[in-house]
Amino acid sequence: MKREGEVRIPSGCAIAAVIDRNGTPMPGSLIAGAMRPMHERSNGLGGGFAGYGIYPEYRDFYALHFFFTDRASRKDCEVYLKERFEIVKSEIIPTKKIPQVTDEPVIWRYFVDPLKSVLAAEQVDEREFVVRTVMRINTENRGGYVFSSGKNMGAFKAVGYPEDIAEFYRLDEYAGYAWTAHGRYPTNTPGWWGGAHPFTLLDWSVVHNGEISSYDANRRWIEMFGYKCTLQTDTEVITYIMDYLLRRQGLTLEEAASVVAAPFWSSIEAEKDPEAAAKRKYLRTVFPSLLVTGPFSIVLGFDGGLMALNDRLKLRSIVVGERGSRVYIASEEAAIRAMEPEAEHIRYPAGGEPVIVRLKGGLG
């Protein structure tokens, strides 16, 4: 019989994040260090990072990060990109050969600007234009996947443990005002490069611990609006839900959280503030298929901030701490202490309670 501590819990996964509210850049090695105490929460089948503010010299251009199956696929995709964008810079993403990370695809990045003539022809704004381009590339089997597409931010992910992935991508050479991280323990979906977290679209990025039992309902709804779930994991749909609610529908972060982790009807009925009760009832009624059920904790990264959220029953852990201008978020307090041993104001948010941190602002 195995004793306590000898049995792996297959619902682990590790998430962590940090933001400096003053916008002061922090090296990628800081967030990489947070993942080491949570090594046992993943199994080496996926991990990654997202950094914000890491491309200041190209801040006005979309940074498209690609996985290509081979060089021919890259050339084919590049022809398509040139039809839609001005390519300001094109280069291989620097990596370091290490024995722990193998079978890497061709990993490339482009800094691009949408062509005004094509924007006018399609009659959409540039953010919608980029989303449509990403969906087309990722569904047309061109031999390439766009796994990051925001401005002044980028995702770095692979198959492996997060500490090794940080070394592979030379994360210590980047600096950003916010970072998120993930160590994966896949249960129902394959471990492969595209399926590693974070999942991104534009400047949104999501790292997730848990399992989405509502995935089919969520996916069917969101795919009615042009999104395509192609990356073989349930977490991808959360990123598209957030883009739909925040960018397309114009909801606030608090309202989006109230859709994804909607309060129970009994809680709404018990709400003493009539206006708040009416809003929550409206959101539950209008977006019923975007309620994410099952155990989860997520960190959403966006341009200028982070939001941490867990399911309404708090079936997955999330811890928040602070020190000076920095806010730390992780699955375990040990990860926060690895980043800042003197972290204070440690708190454990309630189920469905969003914790929102913005530059030059406080906790939400």
C-alpha positions as CSV (number, residue, x, y, z in Angstrom):
1,M,0.0,0.0,0.0
2,K,1.3,3.4,-0.9
3,R,1.6,6.0,1.9
4,E,0.5,9.6,1.9
5,G,2.9,11.6,-0.2
6,E,3.7,8.6,-2.5
7,V,0.5,8.9,-4.6
8,R,0.4,11.6,-7.3
9,I,-2.8,13.6,-7.4
10,P,-3.6,13.8,-11.1
11,S,-5.3,17.2,-10.8
12,G,-2.3,19.2,-9.8
13,C,-1.0,21.6,-12.4
14,A,0.9,24.7,-11.1
15,I,0.1,28.3,-11.9
16,A,2.0,31.4,-10.8
17,A,2.0,35.1,-11.7
18,V,3.6,38.4,-10.7
19,I,3.0,42.0,-11.6
20,D,4.8,45.2,-10.6
21,R,2.1,47.9,-10.4
22,N,4.6,50.6,-11.1
23,G,5.5,48.9,-14.4
24,T,9.0,48.2,-13.3
25,P,10.5,45.3,-15.5
26,M,11.3,42.0,-13.8
27,P,13.5,39.3,-15.2
28,G,12.0,36.1,-16.4
29,S,14.2,34.2,-14.0
30,L,11.9,35.5,-11.2
31,I,8.8,33.7,-12.4
32,A,10.9,30.6,-13.4
33,G,12.0,30.4,-9.8
34,A,8.4,30.3,-8.6
35,M,7.8,27.0,-10.4
36,R,10.5,25.0,-8.7
37,P,8.7,24.5,-5.4
38,M,5.7,23.2,-7.3
39,H,7.7,20.8,-9.5
40,E,5.6,17.8,-8.3
41,R,2.3,19.4,-9.5
42,S,3.3,18.7,-13.1
43,N,4.6,15.7,-15.0
44,G,6.8,17.1,-17.7
45,L,4.2,17.0,-20.4
46,G,3.8,20.8,-20.8
47,G,4.6,24.1,-19.3
48,G,5.2,27.7,-20.3
49,F,5.3,31.4,-19.5
50,A,3.8,34.7,-20.8
51,G,5.6,38.0,-20.3
52,Y,4.2,41.5,-20.7
53,G,6.3,44.5,-21.6
54,I,9.0,42.3,-23.0
55,Y,9.2,43.9,-26.5
56,P,9.4,47.7,-25.8
57,E,11.3,48.3,-29.1
58,Y,8.4,46.8,-31.0
59,R,5.6,47.8,-28.7
60,D,3.4,49.1,-31.6
61,F,3.5,45.9,-33.6
62,Y,1.8,42.5,-33.1
63,A,4.3,39.8,-32.1
64,L,3.2,36.6,-33.7
65,H,4.9,33.5,-32.2
66,F,4.7,30.4,-34.4
67,F,5.4,26.7,-34.1
68,F,6.1,25.2,-37.6
69,T,6.5,21.6,-38.5
70,D,9.3,22.4,-40.9
71,R,11.0,25.2,-42.9
72,A,8.7,24.6,-45.9
73,S,5.7,25.2,-43.7
74,R,7.2,28.4,-42.4
75,K,7.8,29.7,-45.9
76,D,4.2,28.9,-46.9
77,C,2.8,30.7,-43.9
78,E,5.0,33.7,-44.5
79,V,3.6,34.1,-48.0
80,Y,0.1,34.3,-46.4
81,L,1.3,36.7,-43.8
82,K,2.8,39.1,-46.4
83,E,-0.7,39.2,-48.0
84,R,-2.1,40.7,-44.8
85,F,0.7,42.4,-42.9
86,E,3.8,44.5,-43.2
87,I,6.4,42.3,-41.6
88,V,8.7,44.6,-39.6
89,K,11.0,41.9,-38.3
90,S,11.2,38.1,-38.8
91,E,13.5,35.9,-36.7
92,I,13.9,32.6,-35.0
93,I,13.0,32.7,-31.3
94,P,16.4,32.2,-29.5
95,T,16.6,28.9,-27.5
96,K,19.2,26.9,-25.7
97,K,19.7,23.3,-26.5
98,I,19.1,21.2,-23.3
99,P,18.5,17.5,-22.9
100,Q,15.2,17.9,-21.1
101,V,13.5,19.6,-24.0
102,T,13.3,17.5,-27.2
103,D,11.5,17.2,-30.5
104,E,11.2,21.0,-30.8
105,P,9.4,22.4,-33.9
106,V,10.7,25.4,-35.8
107,I,10.0,28.3,-33.4
108,W,9.7,31.7,-35.1
109,R,8.4,35.2,-34.4
110,Y,7.2,38.0,-36.6
111,F,6.6,41.6,-35.6
112,V,3.8,42.7,-37.9
113,D,1.5,45.6,-38.8
114,P,-1.9,45.0,-40.5
115,L,-2.0,46.3,-44.1
116,K,-4.5,49.2,-44.2
117,S,-5.8,48.2,-47.6
118,V,-6.7,44.7,-46.4
119,L,-8.3,46.2,-43.2
120,A,-10.4,48.4,-45.4
121,A,-11.4,45.6,-47.7
122,E,-12.5,43.4,-44.8
123,Q,-14.2,46.3,-42.9
124,V,-13.0,45.3,-39.4
125,D,-10.7,46.9,-36.8
126,E,-7.2,45.6,-36.5
127,R,-7.7,43.5,-33.4
128,E,-10.6,41.6,-35.1
129,F,-8.4,41.3,-38.2
130,V,-5.6,39.7,-36.2
131,V,-8.0,37.3,-34.5
132,R,-9.4,36.2,-37.9
133,T,-5.9,35.7,-39.2
134,V,-4.9,33.6,-36.3
135,M,-8.0,31.4,-36.6
136,R,-7.4,30.9,-40.3
137,I,-3.8,29.9,-39.9
138,N,-4.6,27.5,-37.0
139,T,-7.5,25.8,-38.8
140,E,-6.2,25.5,-42.4
141,N,-3.5,22.9,-41.7
142,R,-0.7,25.0,-43.1
143,G,1.9,23.3,-40.9
144,G,2.0,26.2,-38.4
145,Y,0.3,27.3,-35.2
146,V,0.2,30.8,-33.9
147,F,0.6,30.4,-30.2
148,S,1.0,34.1,-29.3
149,S,-0.4,37.2,-31.0
150,G,-0.4,40.3,-28.7
151,K,1.5,43.6,-28.7
152,N,4.5,44.0,-26.4
153,M,4.0,40.5,-24.9
154,G,4.7,37.0,-25.8
155,A,4.2,33.4,-24.7
156,F,6.9,30.7,-24.5
157,K,5.8,27.1,-24.1
158,A,6.8,23.6,-24.8
159,V,6.7,20.0,-23.6
160,G,8.7,19.7,-20.4
161,Y,8.9,20.9,-16.9
162,P,8.5,24.7,-16.5
163,E,11.9,25.2,-15.0
164,D,13.5,23.5,-18.0
165,I,11.4,25.4,-20.5
166,A,12.5,28.7,-18.9
167,E,16.1,27.7,-19.5
168,F,15.3,26.4,-23.0
169,Y,13.8,29.8,-24.0
170,R,16.5,31.8,-22.2
171,L,13.8,33.5,-20.2
172,D,16.4,35.3,-18.0
173,E,17.2,37.5,-21.0
174,Y,13.7,39.0,-21.1
175,A,12.2,41.5,-18.6
176,G,8.6,42.4,-18.2
177,Y,6.3,44.2,-15.8
178,A,4.1,41.1,-15.5
179,W,4.6,37.3,-15.9
180,T,2.4,34.2,-15.8
181,A,3.6,30.6,-15.6
182,H,2.2,27.1,-15.8
183,G,3.3,23.6,-15.1
184,R,1.0,21.0,-16.7
185,Y,-0.4,17.7,-15.6
186,P,-2.7,16.7,-18.5
187,T,-5.4,14.2,-17.7
188,N,-7.9,14.1,-20.6
189,T,-5.9,15.7,-23.4
190,P,-2.5,15.1,-25.0
191,G,0.8,16.6,-23.9
192,W,2.2,18.4,-26.9
193,W,3.7,21.8,-27.7
194,G,0.6,23.5,-28.9
195,G,-1.4,22.2,-25.9
196,A,0.9,23.6,-23.3
197,H,-0.2,26.7,-21.4
198,P,-0.4,29.7,-21.6
199,F,-3.2,30.0,-24.2
200,T,-3.2,33.4,-25.8
201,L,-5.2,35.5,-28.2
202,L,-4.2,39.1,-28.8
203,D,-2.9,40.3,-25.4
204,W,-5.1,37.9,-23.4
205,S,-3.3,34.9,-21.9
206,V,-4.7,32.2,-19.6
207,V,-3.0,29.7,-17.4
208,H,-5.3,27.1,-15.8
209,N,-5.3,24.4,-13.1
210,G,-8.3,22.1,-13.2
211,E,-10.7,20.5,-15.6
212,I,-13.6,22.0,-17.5
213,S,-16.6,19.7,-17.4
214,S,-18.6,22.2,-19.4
215,Y,-16.1,22.3,-22.3
216,D,-18.5,21.0,-25.0
217,A,-21.2,23.5,-24.2
218,N,-18.6,26.3,-24.0
219,R,-17.0,25.3,-27.2
220,R,-20.2,25.0,-29.2
221,W,-21.3,28.5,-28.1
222,I,-18.0,30.2,-28.7
223,E,-17.5,28.6,-32.1
224,M,-20.7,30.2,-33.3
225,F,-18.8,33.5,-33.3
226,G,-15.8,32.5,-35.4
227,Y,-13.5,31.1,-32.8
228,K,-12.1,27.6,-33.5
229,C,-10.8,25.3,-30.8
230,T,-7.9,23.5,-32.5
231,L,-5.3,23.0,-29.8
232,Q,-6.6,19.8,-28.2
233,T,-7.2,20.9,-24.7
234,D,-10.2,22.3,-22.8
235,T,-8.3,25.4,-21.5
236,E,-8.1,27.0,-24.9
237,V,-11.8,27.8,-24.8
238,I,-11.4,30.0,-21.7
239,T,-9.1,32.4,-23.6
240,Y,-11.7,32.7,-26.4
241,I,-14.5,33.3,-23.9
242,M,-12.6,36.1,-22.3
243,D,-11.9,37.7,-25.7
244,Y,-15.6,37.4,-26.6
245,L,-16.8,38.9,-23.3
246,L,-14.2,41.6,-22.8
247,R,-13.4,42.8,-26.4
248,R,-16.5,41.9,-28.4
249,Q,-19.2,42.4,-25.7
250,G,-17.4,45.2,-23.8
251,L,-17.9,43.7,-20.4
252,T,-15.7,44.7,-17.4
253,L,-13.3,42.2,-15.9
254,E,-15.7,41.9,-12.9
255,E,-18.6,41.2,-15.2
256,A,-16.7,38.6,-17.2
257,A,-15.8,36.9,-14.0
258,S,-19.4,36.8,-13.0
259,V,-20.2,35.0,-16.2
260,V,-17.4,32.5,-16.1
261,A,-17.7,31.7,-12.4
262,A,-21.4,32.8,-12.1
263,P,-22.9,32.8,-8.6
264,F,-25.6,30.3,-7.7
265,W,-29.2,31.5,-8.2
266,S,-29.6,31.2,-4.5
267,S,-26.7,33.6,-3.9
268,I,-28.2,36.1,-6.4
269,E,-31.6,35.9,-4.6
270,A,-29.9,36.5,-1.3
271,E,-28.0,39.6,-2.6
272,K,-29.0,42.6,-0.6
273,D,-28.1,45.2,-3.3
274,P,-31.0,45.2,-5.8
275,E,-28.8,46.7,-8.6
276,A,-26.0,44.1,-8.1
277,A,-28.6,41.3,-8.0
278,A,-30.2,42.5,-11.2
279,K,-26.8,42.7,-13.0
280,R,-25.8,39.2,-11.9
281,K,-29.2,37.8,-12.9
282,Y,-28.9,39.5,-16.3
283,L,-25.4,38.1,-17.0
284,R,-26.5,34.5,-16.0
285,T,-29.5,34.8,-18.2
286,V,-27.8,36.2,-21.3
287,F,-24.6,34.1,-21.2
288,P,-25.7,30.7,-19.7
289,S,-23.4,28.7,-22.0
290,L,-20.3,30.6,-20.9
291,L,-20.5,29.4,-17.3
292,V,-17.4,27.3,-16.8
293,T,-18.1,24.4,-14.5
294,G,-15.8,21.9,-12.9
295,P,-12.8,22.7,-10.7
296,F,-10.5,25.5,-11.9
297,S,-8.3,28.3,-10.9
298,I,-7.0,30.6,-13.6
299,V,-4.8,33.7,-14.1
300,L,-5.8,35.9,-17.0
301,G,-3.0,38.2,-18.2
302,F,-3.9,41.3,-20.3
303,D,-2.3,44.5,-21.4
304,G,-1.8,46.4,-18.1
305,G,-2.8,43.8,-15.5
306,L,-3.7,40.4,-14.2
307,M,-6.9,38.7,-12.9
308,A,-7.0,35.6,-10.8
309,L,-10.2,33.6,-10.5
310,N,-11.2,30.2,-9.2
311,D,-14.4,28.3,-9.5
312,R,-17.4,29.2,-7.4
313,L,-16.9,26.2,-5.1
314,K,-13.2,26.9,-4.7
315,L,-12.2,23.4,-5.8
316,R,-8.7,24.6,-6.8
317,S,-6.4,26.7,-4.8
318,I,-5.2,30.2,-5.4
319,V,-3.0,32.3,-3.1
320,V,-2.3,36.0,-3.4
321,G,0.5,38.0,-1.6
322,E,2.1,41.5,-1.9
323,R,5.3,43.3,-1.2
324,G,5.8,46.9,-2.1
325,S,4.5,47.5,-5.6
326,R,4.5,43.8,-6.6
327,V,1.6,41.4,-6.3
328,Y,2.2,37.7,-6.4
329,I,-0.3,34.9,-7.3
330,A,0.3,31.1,-7.2
331,S,-1.2,27.7,-6.5
332,E,0.8,27.5,-3.4
333,E,2.2,30.0,-0.9
334,A,5.7,28.3,-1.3
335,A,5.8,29.7,-4.9
336,I,5.1,33.2,-3.7
337,R,7.8,32.9,-1.0
338,A,10.3,31.7,-3.7
339,M,9.7,35.0,-5.5
340,E,9.6,37.2,-2.4
341,P,10.4,35.6,1.0
342,E,9.0,38.7,2.8
343,A,5.7,38.7,1.0
344,E,2.8,40.0,3.1
345,H,-0.9,40.3,3.1
346,I,-1.3,36.7,2.1
347,R,-4.9,35.9,1.2
348,Y,-6.9,33.1,-0.2
349,P,-9.7,34.5,-2.4
350,A,-13.2,33.0,-2.0
351,G,-14.7,30.9,-4.7
352,G,-15.7,33.0,-7.7
353,E,-14.1,36.1,-6.3
354,P,-11.9,37.9,-8.9
355,V,-8.6,39.4,-7.8
356,I,-7.8,42.1,-10.3
357,V,-4.4,43.9,-10.3
358,R,-3.7,46.8,-12.7
359,L,-0.7,48.9,-13.3
360,K,-0.6,51.9,-10.9
361,G,-3.7,50.5,-9.2
362,G,-4.6,48.2,-6.3
363,L,-6.2,44.9,-5.8
364,G,-9.8,44.5,-7.1
